[in-house]
Amino acid sequence: MQQSKNNIEQFLYIVCEQIRYKKIHIKLSDELRTHIYDQKSAYMDKGLDEEQATKKAIEEMGNPVIIGEQLNQTHKPKTEWSLIGLTAIIAIIGGIIMFASSKFESIQAVSFGKYLLFSVIGVGFLIGLYFFDYTKLKKLALPIYLINFAVLFVTLLTGHQSLGRRLLVIGNVSISFDYATLLFIIAFAGFMEKSRGKGVLAIVKVIGLAVLSLIPIMALHNLSQTIILIIGYATLIISAVLKGHFRGSKKLQIIIISLLAFMGVAITSIALTLSPYRFDRLITFITRGQSDPTGGGWQQIQADKWLSVSHFLGKTTQTISGYKIDFAMPGLTSEYVLINVIAALGWIVGIVLVMIIALFIFRMIMTTNKIKNEYGFYLSLAACSVLSTQFIISILINFNLFPLMSVSLPFISYGGTGYIISMMLVGIILSVWRRNNLIGASPATVKVNRGKFINFEDGKLIINFK
């Protein structure tokens, strides 16, 4: 009996020796061991003694080196190099424009040293999340949600007022609440996974949690973060309904979501109508600033002027009303940073940057669609939707195609918290993708892959002898 056990363990040792990802050795060994013992029992039932049955069961498994090599190919961490490369390119362009902005003679000049510090911290978080096991976040969904909610209310009550925004102050450090979007979206992905198969009531519950999370952010008068979160939540819920995540009547679920969307649009329209300030801003946007050229529309008019005088390639030497761009165009390192890129480097660089961003968004979507694990899919989709929304809104604002609001261009705009959060969002997507072949698919998403000798599905090893 001991010799039979030793033979099995020796076989498993040789298999695992070929698999570089050591964390999966125990799980694979347990699955293979169970299969060998099942086959051994079957042969003993046919009259073979224990030693013969063990030898036959092991032989039937095949060459342990070949099995190990196949498992190594199937269960090795994956890296989405295209996302890393595109992130690096966008960040490098951001670094170039921030260096140029550090030379401004106006108050818009930035500290390039601080920018480099933010960059190093951001890349550090990206790398840390890449190696972090994202599944550990699933159990923390509710604590993350509640703590984030509480911190936002503390910021609302005691935060430091700066440029119309309240900042959380810890010692000598002021932190913008851009982090709130990241934490709420992580928590929401966990809520989505836990709602699987629970029908219409689950939809009502997650929508209620979504609406509740928006209250402190709206109270802090951050319209941009509110819009980004709403789009992120909507993307997750609509995707879940279309995938049949909640089970039950898909038609009823679509009707409920459509009614809620209609109510949201109606409430927004009424709010705009009853608020002269917001209504005027909307009219100003529609007229590209011409309805209020010396007031709310001034920035839009300036944006059009600087875009019109920018060169095809290279820095513009033009002035407007005798002023250089850093004196005449506000928001060059934040909301209007793309205009900064075009004015400093030329239209070609600006267009190439927009194309790279479009490719970056496409790669995020394609990567997310290939995620097997359901929680991983929603977590990656959440990060993808937040980044994509920020990119798209920011670009549209720079071309006067979206009302002006405080939305930074990820990896390009100046700002510590925003830059780090953007890097963390990419780190989350990379973390999920890295474990796509290491973590089993959720039961609702498992598909039997016929014809392959070895598969790993739903956390179980499947060896097909047919």
C-alpha positions in Angstrom: 0.0 0.0 0.0 2.8 2.4 0.9 4.6 1.6 -2.4 1.4 2.4 -4.4 1.1 5.7 -2.6 4.8 6.5 -3.3 4.3 5.7 -6.9 1.3 8.1 -7.2 3.2 10.9 -5.3 6.2 10.4 -7.5 4.0 10.8 -10.6 2.4 14.0 -9.2 5.8 15.4 -8.3 7.1 15.0 -11.8 3.9 16.6 -13.2 4.2 19.6 -10.9 7.9 20.0 -11.6 7.0 21.1 -15.1 4.5 23.8 -13.9 6.2 27.1 -13.1 3.2 28.7 -11.3 3.8 27.0 -7.9 0.6 28.3 -6.2 -1.5 26.0 -8.4 0.5 22.8 -7.6 -1.6 21.8 -4.6 -4.9 22.2 -6.4 -3.7 20.3 -9.5 -2.1 17.6 -7.4 -5.4 17.1 -5.5 -7.4 16.9 -8.7 -5.0 14.4 -10.4 -4.7 12.4 -7.2 -8.4 12.0 -6.9 -8.7 10.9 -10.6 -5.9 8.3 -10.1 -7.5 6.9 -7.0 -10.9 6.7 -8.8 -9.3 4.8 -11.7 -7.4 2.6 -9.2 -10.6 1.7 -7.4 -12.2 0.9 -10.7 -9.4 -1.6 -11.6 -9.5 -3.2 -8.2 -13.2 -3.8 -8.6 -12.3 -5.7 -11.8 -10.1 -8.0 -9.8 -6.6 -6.5 -10.0 -4.5 -6.2 -6.8 -3.6 -2.8 -5.4 -0.2 -2.6 -6.9 -1.4 -3.6 -10.4 -4.4 -1.3 -10.2 -2.1 1.6 -9.2 0.3 0.9 -12.0 -2.5 0.6 -14.5 -4.2 3.9 -13.3 -0.9 5.8 -13.5 0.0 4.4 -17.0 -3.4 5.4 -18.2 -2.7 9.0 -17.2 0.2 9.2 -19.7 3.7 10.7 -19.6 3.9 12.9 -16.5 6.4 15.3 -18.2 4.1 15.8 -21.1 1.1 16.3 -18.8 3.0 18.8 -16.7 4.2 20.7 -19.8 0.6 20.9 -21.1 -0.7 22.1 -17.7 2.1 24.6 -17.6 1.0 26.1 -20.9 -2.7 26.1 -19.7 -2.1 27.5 -16.2 0.6 30.1 -16.5 0.0 33.8 -15.7 -0.9 35.9 -18.7 0.3 39.5 -19.4 -1.6 41.9 -21.5 1.5 43.5 -23.0 -0.5 45.7 -25.5 -2.3 47.4 -22.6 1.0 48.0 -20.8 2.6 49.4 -23.9 -0.3 51.7 -24.7 -0.4 52.9 -21.1 3.3 53.6 -21.3 3.0 55.6 -24.6 0.1 57.7 -23.3 2.0 58.3 -20.0 5.2 59.3 -21.9 3.2 61.9 -23.9 1.8 63.1 -20.6 5.3 63.4 -19.2 6.5 65.4 -22.1 3.6 67.9 -21.9 4.0 68.2 -18.1 7.7 69.0 -18.5 6.8 71.7 -21.0 4.1 73.0 -18.6 6.6 73.2 -15.8 8.3 76.0 -17.9 5.1 78.2 -18.0 5.6 81.7 -16.9 2.1 82.0 -15.5 0.5 80.5 -12.4 -0.3 77.4 -14.5 3.3 76.2 -14.2 3.4 72.8 -12.6 6.1 71.1 -10.5 7.7 68.4 -12.7 9.3 66.9 -9.6 5.9 66.2 -8.0 4.6 64.9 -11.4 7.5 62.4 -11.4 6.7 61.4 -7.8 3.1 60.8 -8.7 4.2 58.8 -11.7 6.4 56.5 -9.7 3.7 56.0 -7.1 1.1 55.3 -9.8 3.4 52.7 -11.5 4.1 51.1 -8.2 0.4 50.7 -7.5 -0.1 49.3 -11.0 2.7 46.7 -10.5 1.4 45.8 -7.0 -2.2 45.2 -8.3 -0.8 43.2 -11.2 0.6 40.6 -8.8 -2.3 41.0 -6.3 -5.0 38.2 -6.2 -8.1 40.2 -7.1 -10.5 37.6 -5.8 -9.6 38.7 -2.3 -11.6 41.9 -3.0 -14.9 40.0 -3.5 -15.4 39.4 0.2 -14.6 43.0 1.0 -17.3 44.5 -1.2 -19.6 45.7 1.7 -16.8 46.9 4.0 -15.2 48.9 1.1 -18.6 50.4 0.3 -19.4 51.4 3.9 -15.9 52.8 4.7 -15.9 54.8 1.4 -19.4 56.1 2.2 -18.3 57.1 5.7 -15.1 58.8 4.6 -17.0 60.9 2.0 -19.3 62.2 4.7 -16.4 63.1 6.9 -15.0 65.0 3.9 -18.3 66.7 3.4 -18.5 67.8 7.0 -14.8 68.6 7.8 -13.0 68.7 4.5 -10.9 71.6 3.4 -12.4 73.9 0.8 -10.2 74.5 -2.2 -11.2 75.9 -5.6 -14.8 75.0 -5.0 -14.1 71.5 -3.9 -13.7 69.9 -0.5 -10.6 67.9 0.1 -9.9 65.2 2.7 -7.0 66.5 4.8 -4.7 64.0 6.6 -1.8 65.9 8.3 -0.3 68.1 5.7 -1.7 66.1 2.8 -4.9 67.1 0.9 -6.6 64.2 -1.0 -9.2 64.8 -3.6 -12.1 62.3 -3.5 -11.4 60.9 -7.0 -10.5 57.7 -5.0 -14.2 57.3 -4.3 -15.0 56.2 -7.8 -12.4 53.5 -7.7 -13.6 52.1 -4.3 -17.3 52.3 -5.1 -16.8 50.6 -8.5 -14.8 47.8 -6.8 -17.5 47.3 -4.3 -20.2 47.3 -6.9 -18.5 44.6 -8.9 -18.7 42.4 -5.8 -22.4 43.2 -5.3 -23.0 42.2 -8.9 -21.3 38.8 -8.5 -23.2 38.1 -5.3 -26.5 38.9 -7.1 -26.2 36.1 -9.6 -29.4 34.2 -10.2 -31.5 36.2 -7.7 -33.9 37.8 -10.2 -35.6 41.2 -10.3 -35.2 41.9 -6.6 -31.4 41.7 -7.0 -31.6 44.4 -9.7 -33.6 46.7 -7.4 -31.1 46.1 -4.6 -28.0 46.9 -6.7 -29.6 49.9 -8.2 -30.5 51.1 -4.7 -26.9 50.7 -3.6 -25.8 52.6 -6.7 -28.1 55.5 -6.0 -27.1 55.6 -2.3 -23.5 55.9 -3.2 -24.1 58.9 -5.3 -25.6 61.0 -2.5 -22.4 62.1 -0.8 -20.7 62.7 -4.1 -23.6 64.9 -5.3 -23.5 66.6 -1.9 -19.9 67.4 -2.5 -21.0 69.0 -5.8 -18.8 66.8 -8.0 -20.9 66.4 -11.1 -18.1 64.8 -13.2 -17.6 61.9 -10.7 -21.4 61.5 -10.5 -21.7 61.1 -14.2 -18.7 58.7 -14.4 -20.1 56.5 -11.6 -23.6 56.5 -13.2 -22.1 55.3 -16.5 -20.0 52.7 -14.8 -23.0 51.3 -12.8 -25.2 51.4 -15.9 -22.6 49.5 -17.9 -22.4 46.7 -15.3 -26.1 46.3 -14.8 -27.0 46.4 -18.5 -24.2 43.9 -19.3 -25.5 41.6 -16.5 -29.1 41.7 -17.8 -28.0 41.0 -21.4 -25.8 38.0 -20.1 -28.8 36.6 -18.1 -26.8 37.1 -14.9 -29.9 37.7 -12.7 -31.9 34.9 -14.3 -35.7 35.3 -14.5 -37.5 37.3 -17.2 -35.0 39.2 -19.2 -37.8 41.2 -20.8 -39.1 42.4 -17.4 -35.6 43.3 -16.3 -35.1 45.4 -19.5 -38.4 47.2 -18.9 -37.5 48.0 -15.3 -34.1 49.4 -16.4 -35.7 51.4 -19.2 -38.2 52.9 -16.8 -35.5 53.9 -14.4 -33.4 55.4 -17.2 -36.5 57.4 -18.4 -37.1 58.6 -14.8 -33.4 59.6 -14.6 -33.6 61.6 -17.8 -36.8 63.3 -16.7 -35.5 64.3 -13.3 -32.3 65.7 -14.9 -34.4 67.7 -17.4 -36.6 69.1 -14.7 -33.5 70.0 -12.6 -32.0 71.8 -15.6 -35.2 73.7 -16.2 -35.6 74.8 -12.6 -32.0 75.8 -12.3 -31.3 78.9 -14.4 -27.5 78.6 -13.8 -27.3 75.0 -15.2 -29.8 75.9 -18.0 -27.6 78.8 -19.0 -24.5 76.6 -19.0 -26.3 74.2 -21.3 -27.3 77.0 -23.7 -23.7 78.3 -23.6 -22.4 74.9 -24.5 -24.8 74.5 -27.4 -23.8 77.8 -28.9 -20.1 77.1 -28.3 -19.9 80.0 -25.9 -21.4 82.6 -28.2 -24.4 83.2 -26.0 -22.2 84.4 -23.1 -18.8 85.3 -24.7 -17.5 87.2 -21.7 -18.9 84.9 -19.0 -19.5 81.1 -19.0 -18.7 80.8 -22.7 -15.3 82.5 -22.6 -13.3 79.3 -22.1 -15.1 77.6 -25.0 -14.3 80.5 -27.3 -10.6 80.5 -26.1 -10.4 76.7 -26.8 -11.6 77.2 -30.4 -9.2 80.1 -30.9 -6.1 78.1 -29.7 -7.1 75.0 -31.7 -7.4 77.2 -34.8 -3.9 78.8 -34.4 -2.1 75.5 -33.5 0.3 74.2 -36.1 0.2 71.0 -38.0 3.4 69.9 -36.3 5.4 71.7 -33.6 4.7 74.4 -31.0 2.5 77.4 -31.9 4.2 80.8 -31.6 0.9 82.6 -31.9 -0.6 84.9 -29.2 -4.2 85.8 -28.7 -4.9 89.4 -27.7 -1.2 89.7 -27.0 -1.1 86.8 -24.5 0.7 83.5 -24.6 -1.4 80.4 -24.2 -0.6 79.8 -20.5 -1.9 83.3 -19.8 -4.9 83.2 -22.1 -6.2 79.6 -21.8 -7.1 78.3 -18.3 -7.1 74.6 -17.4 -4.1 73.7 -19.6 -2.8 71.0 -17.2 -6.2 69.7 -16.3 -9.5 69.9 -18.2 -7.9 71.4 -21.4 -4.7 69.4 -21.4 -5.4 68.0 -24.9 -5.4 71.6 -26.2 -2.0 72.0 -24.4 -0.7 68.9 -26.3 -1.9 70.2 -29.7 -0.6 73.8 -29.1 2.8 72.5 -27.8 3.4 69.6 -30.1 1.1 70.1 -33.1 -2.1 68.6 -34.5 -0.4 65.4 -35.7 0.6 64.5 -32.1 -2.8 65.4 -30.8 -4.5 63.2 -33.4 -2.1 60.3 -32.9 -2.7 60.6 -29.1 -6.5 60.4 -29.6 -6.0 57.3 -31.9 -3.8 55.6 -29.3 -6.4 56.3 -26.7 -9.1 54.8 -29.0 -6.9 51.7 -29.4 -6.3 51.6 -25.6 -10.1 51.6 -25.0 -10.6 48.9 -27.7 -7.9 46.7 -26.1 -9.5 47.1 -22.6 -12.9 46.0 -24.0 -11.4 43.0 -25.9 -9.5 41.9 -22.9 -12.5 42.2 -20.6 -14.7 40.2 -23.0 -12.3 37.3 -22.7 -12.4 37.1 -18.9 -13.8 33.7 -17.8 -14.5 34.3 -14.1 -17.7 36.2 -13.5 -16.4 38.4 -10.7 -13.2 39.1 -12.6 -15.3 40.1 -15.6 -17.4 42.6 -13.7 -14.3 44.0 -11.9 -12.5 44.4 -15.2 -15.6 45.9 -16.9 -15.9 48.4 -14.1 -12.3 49.6 -14.4 -12.7 49.7 -18.2 -15.9 51.7 -18.1 -14.5 54.3 -15.7 -11.3 54.8 -17.7 -13.1 54.9 -21.0 -15.7 57.4 -19.8 -12.9 59.7 -18.5 -11.0 59.5 -21.8 -14.1 60.1 -24.0 -15.6 63.0 -21.9 -12.2 64.7 -21.6 -11.5 64.6 -25.3 -15.0 65.8 -26.1 -14.6 68.7 -23.7 -11.4 69.8 -25.4 -13.1 70.0 -28.8 -16.2 71.7 -27.2 -18.4 68.7 -27.9 -19.3 68.2 -24.2 -20.2 70.7 -21.5 -17.2 71.9 -19.5 -16.7 70.0 -16.2 -13.8 68.8 -14.0 -12.7 65.7 -15.9 -9.0 65.0 -16.3 -7.4 63.1 -19.2 -6.0 59.9 -17.6 -2.1 59.7 -17.6 -1.9 63.2 -19.2 -3.4 65.7 -16.8 -1.5 66.9 -13.8 -2.8 65.7 -10.4 -1.6 63.1 -7.9 -4.8 61.3 -6.9 -6.2 61.1 -10.4 -3.0 59.8 -11.9 -2.6 57.1 -9.3 -6.2 56.1 -9.6 -5.9 55.7 -13.3 -2.8 53.5 -12.9 -4.7 51.4 -10.3 -7.6 50.9 -12.7 -5.2 49.5 -15.4 -3.5 47.4 -12.7 -6.9 45.8 -11.8 -7.5 44.9 -15.5 -4.0 43.4 -15.7 -4.5 41.5 -12.5 -7.7 39.9 -13.7 -6.2 39.0 -17.0 -3.1 37.6 -15.4 -5.2 35.0 -13.6 -7.6 34.3 -16.4 -6.2 30.7 -16.8 -5.5 30.2 -13.1 -8.9 30.9 -11.6 -11.9 28.8 -12.7 -14.9 30.2 -14.5 -18.0 30.8 -12.4 -20.6 28.0 -12.7 -22.9 30.1 -14.9 -20.2 30.8 -17.4 -18.5 27.4 -17.7 -18.5 25.8 -21.1 -17.2 22.3 -21.7 -14.3 22.3 -24.0 -14.6 19.0 -25.8 -11.8 17.4 -27.7 -8.9 18.5 -25.4 -7.1 16.0 -23.2 -6.7 18.3 -20.3 -9.0 21.2 -19.3 -9.3 23.3 -16.1 -12.9 24.6 -15.7 -14.7 25.9 -12.7 -11.7 25.3 -10.5 -11.6 21.6 -11.5 -9.2 19.7 -13.6 -10.9 17.7 -16.4 -8.9 14.9 -18.2 -10.7 13.6 -21.2 -9.7 10.0 -22.2 -12.2 9.8 -25.0 
